[in-house]
Amino acid sequence: MQLSGSAGDWTAVTSDARRQGPITAKYGILSSEPMRFVGDVGTLNFELDNSEGNSAKMLGYYAPDHACCLTGFDIGTPTRLSITYSGSTFYKFTGRLDSVEPVPGRYRDRRTVCQALDWFGDADAFKLRLLEVQVNKRADEALDAIVSSMTKRPSASSLSAGQETFAYCLDNSRDETTTVLRELKKLMDSELGYCYVVGDQSTGGLLKFDSRHVRPMNHTLTACLTDTDLVDAQVSRRTSNLFNQVRLVAHPREVDDSASVLFTLQSTPQMAPSTSMVITGRYSDPGQRGLSRVGGASMIAPCPATDYTMNSAEDGGGTDLTTNFTVAASYGGNSVQYEVANLGAVPGYITLLQARGRGLYDREPVAAEQVSESSVDLYGERVLTFDMPYNDDPLVAADFAGYLIGVLPTPSTRLEQVEFIGNVSDELMTAGLVVEPGARVKLTEAVTGIASEFFVQGCEVVLAVDGTIHFKWYVAPASSALYWILGIEGASELDETTILGY
């Protein structure tokens, strides 16, 4: 395990960490639920020896306020966990310290409890701000625009081409509340692709996007494990695992043919000479001013006299001072930020300030529904309602609802997670190090009768004090039938040996 200082050099602290307790990394989608498409915030938990017995022989070496603290050690310090095996290094976790808590007391444990978060921790904190509406963009293109707007970006990215082209996206987000992580969920729920952070052999912390066709077309097994390899497994077979009434919600947009006024300043602030002011406005439906938020596209640069005026009197009378002012607008998908400056020698009131553009209205969502009557008769109604915020085509929603009703209405034994110890064999250590979220694996368990293929959703790695390395995979079933993606050579008989893919 390593920490990075301001110079970018990495310092190994593994000996000080393993002496205190296990080092535990979790990342990816930490669930086997079928409609989870976005990774959880990854965590790396460990404790450091803060006594004179540590590698530096210094008390307080891992206490940010101590005079002997390791230079650069504090919240925000880059942190990574790597494992070298058979000459190859695998970076299983890369992130930044989120909490650093030295345990007080000279005669107590003298340890520092730490937690680092991966890039999804930044995504969960960073609010979208003034991102323009994405027009006719795929999920990967919109994702790239979102990530590029952030201060903290992932170490690297691998984005497959999305299957859907969204007419509009980022239009119904709210700058003041929507985090990047929330926006990723909206994109993935609309594309039905997967987005998570994975490890690799370069830097770790790789942001990966798999379109909805990546998994159906991936039949390469990365690892095969049996019950003799496992030390633990969790299995469920519940009514809650099946759904026989599927409701997919699409969001057709209404779009203005020409520019409308989407924001008007409702106050008349006074500005002193040689001062500036920042004003943020939220777009709203012109017919329901201030009540119904909307998106905006093709925004028009502010024009004096038309979009802004300044006067010596608050009521708009007196001397017209508009030429004394400058107004610069930064337009986002649902809000605008103005920088207004009074360059004149006298005070003036802002008597008009408005934003014009084509309004985007998400007024009437449409639900596409499919029902398995035979399953309802047997198990009662089990309803799955799923929102696709950027899918504006009800027919696309209907297609996916038709696919889901073919795979969800019957009971299934769900293998949710498996655990094994890498030190037992070269095969298991290699599997634990190589397999990352998105990999396809085969798992066999004799007592439950499970012998199927799965996609790994998330990973957990534990470096125990005794030197053993434990691996846990969170898995979701890969259909035993092939998906039929139209136009792919080798497709077979529809509804006999294949399922029509979405």
Residue pairs with C-beta under 8 A, 6 or more apart in sequence:
1 12
1 13
1 14
1 17
1 23
1 46
1 79
1 80
1 81
1 82
2 10
2 11
2 12
2 13
2 14
2 79
2 80
2 81
2 82
3 10
3 11
3 13
3 70
3 72
3 73
3 77
3 78
3 79
3 97
4 10
4 11
4 72
4 77
4 78
4 79
4 80
5 11
5 71
5 72
5 77
6 72
10 80
11 70
13 48
13 55
14 23
15 55
16 48
16 49
16 54
16 55
16 61
16 62
17 23
17 46
17 47
17 48
17 49
18 463
18 465
19 49
19 53
19 54
19 465
20 46
20 47
20 48
20 49
20 111
21 46
21 47
21 465
22 46
22 462
22 463
22 464
22 465
23 44
23 45
23 46
23 81
23 462
23 463
24 43
24 44
24 45
24 46
24 460
24 461
24 462
24 463
25 42
25 43
25 44
25 45
25 81
25 92
25 93
25 459
25 460
25 461
25 462
26 40
26 42
26 43
26 458
26 459
26 460
27 39
27 40
27 42
27 43
27 92
27 93
27 118
27 196
27 197
27 198
27 199
27 437
27 458
27 459
28 39
28 40
28 42
28 196
28 197
28 198
28 436
28 437
28 456
28 457
28 458
28 459
28 474
29 36
29 37
29 38
29 39
29 40
29 194
29 196
29 437
29 457
29 458
29 474
30 40
30 457
30 458
30 460
30 474
31 40
31 457
31 458
31 474
32 414
32 415
32 416
32 417
32 457
32 474
32 475
32 476
33 476
34 408
34 476
35 384
35 386
36 457
36 476
37 185
37 188
37 189
37 192
37 193
37 194
37 195
38 181
38 184
38 185
38 188
38 194
38 195
38 196
39 120
39 195
39 196
39 197
39 437
39 458
40 120
40 458
41 117
41 118
41 120
41 121
41 123
41 124
41 181
42 93
42 95
42 117
42 118
42 119
42 120
42 121
42 197
43 115
43 116
43 117
43 118
44 79
44 81
44 93
44 95
44 115
44 116
44 117
44 118
45 114
45 115
46 114
47 111
47 112
47 113
47 114
48 54
48 62
48 111
48 112
48 114
49 55
49 62
49 110
49 111
50 59
50 60
50 61
50 62
50 63
50 102
50 103
50 110
50 111
50 112
51 59
51 110
51 111
52 58
52 59
54 61
54 62
56 68
56 70
58 68
59 66
59 68
59 106
59 110
60 66
60 67
60 68
60 69
60 102
61 68
61 69
61 70
62 69
62 70
62 73
62 100
62 102
62 112
62 114
63 69
63 102
63 112
64 73
64 74
64 75
64 100
64 102
66 102
73 100
74 97
74 100
75 97
75 98
75 99
75 100
76 96
76 97
77 96
77 97
78 94
78 95
78 96
79 93
79 94
79 95
79 96
79 97
79 114
79 116
80 91
80 93
80 94
80 95
80 204
80 205
81 91
81 92
81 93
81 94
81 204
81 461
81 463
82 89
82 90
82 91
82 92
82 204
83 89
83 90
83 92
83 433
83 461
83 463
83 469
84 90
85 429
85 430
85 433
86 426
86 430
88 201
88 433
89 201
90 199
90 200
90 201
90 433
90 434
91 199
91 200
91 201
91 202
91 203
91 204
91 205
92 199
92 204
92 433
92 459
92 461
93 116
93 118
93 199
93 204
93 205
93 461
94 118
94 119
94 155
94 199
94 203
94 204
94 205
95 116
95 117
95 118
95 119
95 121
95 205
96 116
96 117
96 121
96 122
96 152
97 114
97 115
97 116
98 115
98 116
98 117
98 121
99 113
99 114
99 115
100 112
100 114
101 112
101 113
101 114
102 111
102 112
102 113
103 109
103 110
103 111
103 112
103 113
118 197
118 205
119 152
119 153
119 154
119 155
119 197
119 205
119 207
120 181
120 197
122 150
122 151
122 152
122 180
123 150
123 179
123 180
123 181
123 184
124 179
124 180
124 181
125 179
126 150
126 151
126 152
126 179
126 180
127 175
127 176
127 177
127 178
127 179
127 180
128 146
128 149
128 170
128 173
128 175
128 178
128 179
128 180
128 183
128 332
129 149
129 175
129 332
130 175
130 330
130 331
130 332
130 335
130 336
130 337
131 145
131 146
131 149
131 170
131 173
131 332
131 333
132 170
132 297
132 331
132 332
132 333
133 168
133 169
133 170
133 171
133 295
133 296
133 297
133 333
133 360
134 141
134 142
134 145
134 166
134 168
134 169
134 170
134 333
135 167
135 168
135 297
136 165
136 166
136 167
137 145
137 165
137 166
137 169
138 161
138 162
138 163
138 164
138 165
138 166
138 191
139 162
139 164
139 166
139 187
139 188
139 190
139 191
139 193
139 209
139 211
140 159
140 160
140 161
140 162
140 209
140 211
141 162
142 166
142 169
142 170
142 187
143 159
143 184
143 187
143 195
143 209
144 157
144 159
145 170
146 170
146 180
146 183
146 184
147 153
147 154
147 157
147 180
147 207
150 180
154 197
154 205
154 206
154 207
155 203
155 204
155 205
155 206
156 200
156 202
156 203
156 205
156 206
156 207
157 206
157 207
157 208
157 209
158 206
158 207
158 208
158 209
159 207
159 208
159 209
160 193
160 209
160 210
160 211
160 214
161 211
162 191
162 193
162 209
162 211
163 191
163 193
163 211
163 212
163 213
164 190
164 191
164 391
164 396
166 190
166 390
166 391
166 392
167 253
167 392
168 253
168 255
168 295
168 297
168 360
168 390
168 392
169 186
169 187
169 190
169 389
169 390
170 183
170 295
170 333
171 253
171 294
171 295
171 296
171 297
171 333
171 334
171 360
171 362
172 251
172 293
172 295
172 334
172 360
172 362
172 389
173 182
173 183
173 186
173 333
173 334
174 282
174 293
174 334
175 282
175 332
175 334
175 335
176 282
176 335
184 195
186 389
186 390
187 195
187 390
188 194
188 195
189 386
189 387
189 388
189 389
190 388
190 389
190 390
190 391
191 211
191 212
192 212
192 400
192 502
193 209
193 210
193 211
193 212
193 214
194 208
194 209
194 210
194 214
194 215
194 437
194 438
195 207
195 208
195 209
195 210
196 207
196 208
196 437
196 438
196 458
197 205
197 206
197 207
197 208
197 437
198 206
198 208
198 436
198 437
198 438
199 205
199 206
199 436
199 459
200 206
200 436
208 437
208 438
210 438
212 502
213 485
213 501
214 438
215 438
215 440
215 455
215 478
216 482
216 483
216 485
216 501
217 483
217 485
217 488
218 440
219 440
219 482
220 440
221 440
221 441
221 442
221 453
222 431
222 434
222 435
222 439
222 440
222 441
223 431
223 434
223 435
223 439
223 441
223 442
224 441
224 442
224 443
224 444
225 418
225 420
225 428
225 431
225 441
225 442
225 443
225 444
226 443
226 444
226 445
226 446
227 233
227 444
227 445
227 446
227 447
229 420
229 424
229 425
229 427
229 428
230 418
230 419
230 420
230 445
231 419
231 420
231 421
231 470
232 418
232 419
233 415
233 417
233 418
233 419
233 445
234 415
234 416
234 417
234 418
235 413
235 414
235 415
235 416
235 445
235 448
235 450
236 413
236 414
236 416
237 411
237 412
237 413
237 414
238 414
239 379
239 382
239 411
240 382
241 411
241 412
241 414
242 375
242 379
242 382
242 408
242 409
242 410
242 411
242 412
243 382
243 383
243 384
243 404
243 408
243 409
244 371
244 372
244 375
244 376
244 379
244 381
244 382
244 405
244 408
244 409
245 369
245 370
245 371
245 372
245 376
245 381
245 382
245 383
245 384
246 369
246 370
246 371
246 383
246 384
246 386
246 401
246 404
246 405
246 408
247 367
247 368
247 369
247 383
247 384
247 385
247 386
247 401
248 367
248 368
248 369
248 386
248 388
248 397
248 398
248 400
248 401
248 404
249 365
249 366
249 367
249 368
249 385
249 386
249 387
249 388
249 397
250 365
250 366
250 367
250 368
250 388
250 391
250 392
250 393
250 394
250 396
250 397
251 362
251 365
251 366
251 388
251 389
251 390
251 391
251 392
252 364
252 365
252 366
252 392
252 393
252 394
253 360
253 361
253 362
253 392
254 359
254 360
254 361
254 363
255 297
255 358
255 359
255 360
255 361
256 358
256 359
256 360
257 358
258 358
259 298
259 300
259 356
259 357
259 358
260 286
260 356
260 357
260 358
260 359
261 286
261 354
261 355
261 356
262 283
262 284
262 286
262 294
262 296
262 355
262 356
262 357
262 359
263 281
263 282
263 283
263 284
263 335
263 336
263 354
263 355
264 289
264 352
264 353
264 354
264 355
265 279
265 281
265 350
265 352
265 353
265 354
266 290
268 314
268 349
268 350
268 351
269 277
269 349
269 350
270 314
270 347
270 348
270 349
270 350
271 277
271 310
271 325
271 340
271 342
271 347
271 348
271 349
271 350
272 342
272 347
273 342
273 344
273 345
273 346
273 347
274 342
274 343
275 341
275 342
276 339
276 340
276 341
276 342
277 339
277 340
277 341
278 337
278 338
278 339
278 340
279 337
279 338
279 340
279 353
280 335
280 336
280 337
280 338
281 335
281 336
281 337
281 338
281 353
281 355
282 293
282 334
282 335
283 293
283 294
283 295
283 296
283 334
283 335
283 336
283 355
283 357
283 359
284 290
284 291
284 292
284 293
284 294
285 291
285 292
285 293
285 294
285 359
285 361
286 359
293 334
294 334
294 359
294 360
294 361
294 362
295 333
295 334
295 359
295 360
295 361
295 362
296 331
296 333
296 334
296 336
296 355
296 357
296 358
296 359
296 360
297 333
297 357
297 358
297 360
298 357
298 358
299 329
299 331
299 336
299 355
299 356
299 357
300 307
300 355
300 356
300 357
301 329
302 308
302 327
302 328
302 329
302 338
302 353
302 355
304 322
304 323
304 327
305 322
307 327
307 352
307 353
307 354
307 355
307 356
308 322
308 325
308 327
308 340
308 350
308 352
308 353
308 354
309 316
309 320
309 322
309 350
309 351
309 352
310 320
310 321
310 322
310 324
310 325
310 342
310 348
310 349
310 350
310 351
311 317
311 318
311 319
311 320
311 321
311 322
311 348
311 349
311 351
312 318
312 319
312 321
312 346
312 347
312 348
312 349
313 319
313 349
314 349
314 351
315 351
316 349
316 351
316 352
321 342
321 344
321 346
321 348
324 342
324 343
324 344
324 346
324 348
325 340
325 341
325 342
325 343
325 344
325 348
325 350
326 340
326 341
326 343
327 338
327 339
327 340
327 353
328 338
328 339
329 336
329 337
329 338
329 355
330 336
330 337
330 338
330 339
331 355
331 357
336 355
338 353
340 350
340 353
342 348
365 387
366 394
366 397
367 385
367 397
368 394
368 395
368 397
368 398
368 400
368 401
369 401
370 398
370 401
370 402
370 404
370 405
371 405
372 405
372 409
374 409
375 382
375 409
375 410
376 382
379 411
382 409
384 404
384 408
388 396
388 397
388 400
391 397
399 502
400 502
403 499
403 500
403 501
403 502
406 499
407 479
407 499
412 477
413 448
413 449
413 450
414 477
415 443
415 445
415 448
415 450
415 452
415 454
415 475
415 477
416 474
416 475
417 472
417 473
417 474
417 475
418 443
418 472
418 473
418 475
419 470
419 471
419 472
419 473
420 428
420 431
420 432
420 470
420 471
421 428
421 468
421 469
421 470
421 471
422 428
422 429
422 431
422 432
422 433
422 468
422 469
422 470
422 471
423 429
423 467
423 468
423 469
428 471
429 469
431 441
431 471
432 461
432 469
432 471
435 441
435 456
435 459
435 471
435 473
436 456
436 459
437 456
437 457
437 458
437 459
438 455
438 456
439 455
439 456
440 453
440 454
440 455
440 456
440 478
441 453
441 454
441 455
441 456
441 473
441 475
442 451
442 452
442 453
442 454
443 450
443 451
443 452
443 453
443 454
443 475
444 450
444 451
445 451
452 477
452 478
452 480
453 477
453 478
453 480
454 475
454 476
454 477
454 478
455 475
455 476
455 477
455 478
456 473
456 474
456 475
457 473
457 474
457 475
457 476
458 473
458 474
459 471
459 472
459 473
459 474
460 470
460 471
460 472
460 473
460 474
461 469
461 470
461 471
461 472
462 469
462 470
462 471
462 472
463 469
464 470
479 499
481 497
481 498
481 499
482 491
482 492
482 497
482 498
482 499
483 498
483 499
483 500
483 501
484 491
484 492
484 494
484 498
484 499
484 500
484 501
485 491
485 501
486 500
486 501
491 498
492 498
494 500
